[in-house]
Amino acid sequence: MTIQRIKSGPRMSGAVVHGDTVYLAGQVANQSAGKSVTEQTQEILSIIDSLLTEAGTDKSKLLMVNIWLTDMNTFQEMNAVWDAWVSAGNTPARATVEAKLAAPQFKVEIAVIAAK
């Protein structure tokens, strides 16, 4: 079975396709870094949409999502954006936790696994 790597770099790939499963690396908001959780979540979900499209799938086929927030007090703010974006009737398994992220300007990180 082949492995396809999308947006591959020296440290990681943005996405990896193996068989009928697509694995996305944790995505952060580079353009809106330092801005609100709402803006960062919107940007991240847009990045996820693009990577899923490039991998030949879409958000209706999400299987598992992991979300990291630097402050759980922003859970509802993030969920407001998530709820407007997620495919109705196709919600994935999901975990959301509070964690320190790679750099202080990042408030949200999201990683997903999807079917093709």
C-alpha positions as a printed NumPy array, in Angstrom:
array([[  0.   ,   0.   ,   0.   ],
       [  1.421,   3.385,  -0.94 ],
       [  1.926,   6.349,   1.329],
       [  1.313,   9.86 ,  -0.032],
       [  2.797,  12.826,   1.833],
       [  1.265,  16.278,   1.322],
       [  3.102,  19.524,   2.09 ],
       [  6.112,  17.552,   3.261],
       [  8.899,  19.326,   5.089],
       [ 12.101,  18.34 ,   6.884],
       [ 10.275,  17.807,  10.204],
       [  6.771,  16.683,   9.229],
       [  4.12 ,  16.516,   6.546],
       [  0.911,  18.52 ,   6.626],
       [ -0.998,  15.367,   5.741],
       [ -0.253,  11.714,   5.094],
       [ -2.526,   9.415,   3.117],
       [ -2.263,   5.674,   3.716],
       [ -4.858,   3.544,   2.001],
       [ -8.254,   5.109,   2.614],
       [ -7.177,   7.046,   5.7  ],
       [ -5.906,  10.634,   5.822],
       [ -3.895,  11.845,   8.818],
       [ -3.376,  15.585,   9.281],
       [ -0.641,  16.994,  11.465],
       [ -1.677,  19.394,  14.197],
       [ -2.554,  22.675,  12.486],
       [ -2.019,  26.136,  13.954],
       [ -2.988,  29.566,  12.681],
       [  0.042,  31.331,  11.241],
       [ -1.783,  34.313,   9.701],
       [ -3.856,  35.001,  12.807],
       [ -1.24 ,  34.003,  15.382],
       [ -1.666,  36.129,  18.493],
       [ -5.271,  36.99 ,  17.59 ],
       [ -8.474,  35.626,  19.127],
       [ -9.399,  31.973,  19.483],
       [-12.264,  32.651,  17.051],
       [ -9.903,  33.947,  14.346],
       [ -7.342,  31.204,  14.931],
       [ -9.988,  28.464,  14.834],
       [-11.448,  29.865,  11.592],
       [ -8.015,  29.894,   9.96 ],
       [ -7.152,  26.39 ,  11.164],
       [-10.433,  24.947,   9.879],
       [ -9.787,  26.592,   6.509],
       [ -6.329,  24.986,   6.408],
       [ -7.898,  21.635,   7.304],
       [-10.449,  22.026,   4.493],
       [ -7.616,  22.678,   2.017],
       [ -5.499,  19.733,   3.17 ],
       [ -8.469,  17.369,   3.124],
       [ -9.352,  18.501,  -0.415],
       [ -5.768,  17.967,  -1.547],
       [ -5.903,  14.48 ,  -0.017],
       [ -9.124,  13.673,  -1.874],
       [-11.62 ,  13.917,   0.976],
       [-13.581,  16.477,   3.005],
       [-14.844,  17.303,   6.492],
       [-17.904,  15.042,   6.111],
       [-15.525,  12.083,   6.387],
       [-13.774,  13.092,   9.627],
       [-13.2  ,  10.143,  11.943],
       [-11.278,  11.622,  14.89 ],
       [-10.332,  15.142,  15.927],
       [ -7.961,  16.282,  18.677],
       [ -8.132,  19.914,  19.758],
       [ -5.687,  21.609,  22.074],
       [ -6.528,  24.955,  23.702],
       [ -4.124,  26.958,  25.809],
       [ -7.045,  28.011,  28.022],
       [-10.205,  25.925,  28.557],
       [-12.04 ,  29.173,  29.306],
       [-12.05 ,  29.639,  25.5  ],
       [-13.804,  26.279,  24.916],
       [-17.162,  27.879,  24.051],
       [-15.497,  30.443,  21.765],
       [-13.771,  27.682,  19.818],
       [-16.939,  25.556,  19.762],
       [-18.973,  28.408,  18.252],
       [-16.669,  28.321,  15.202],
       [-16.452,  24.509,  15.2  ],
       [-20.248,  24.061,  15.362],
       [-20.747,  26.357,  12.351],
       [-18.082,  24.45 ,  10.364],
       [-18.529,  20.757,  11.17 ],
       [-20.621,  18.685,   8.754],
       [-24.074,  18.194,  10.31 ],
       [-24.848,  14.526,  10.817],
       [-21.177,  13.612,  10.288],
       [-19.621,  14.72 ,  13.552],
       [-16.4  ,  12.856,  14.39 ],
       [-15.163,  11.406,  17.623],
       [-13.399,  14.308,  19.331],
       [-11.226,  15.204,  22.292],
       [-10.438,  18.705,  23.52 ],
       [ -7.804,  19.382,  26.156],
       [ -5.92 ,  22.292,  27.642],
       [ -2.217,  22.291,  26.843],
       [  0.765,  24.537,  26.414],
       [  1.422,  24.871,  22.658],
       [  4.703,  25.25 ,  20.755],
       [  4.689,  29.061,  20.856],
       [  2.76 ,  31.575,  22.998],
       [  1.024,  33.226,  20.015],
       [ -0.84 ,  29.983,  19.289],
       [ -4.043,  29.487,  21.274],
       [ -5.507,  26.553,  19.323],
       [ -4.129,  23.488,  17.559],
       [ -6.264,  20.927,  15.726],
       [ -5.307,  17.525,  14.287],
       [ -7.708,  15.298,  12.368],
       [ -7.988,  11.822,  10.89 ],
       [-10.419,  11.308,   8.01 ],
       [-11.556,   8.568,   5.662],
       [-11.194,   9.037,   1.9  ]])
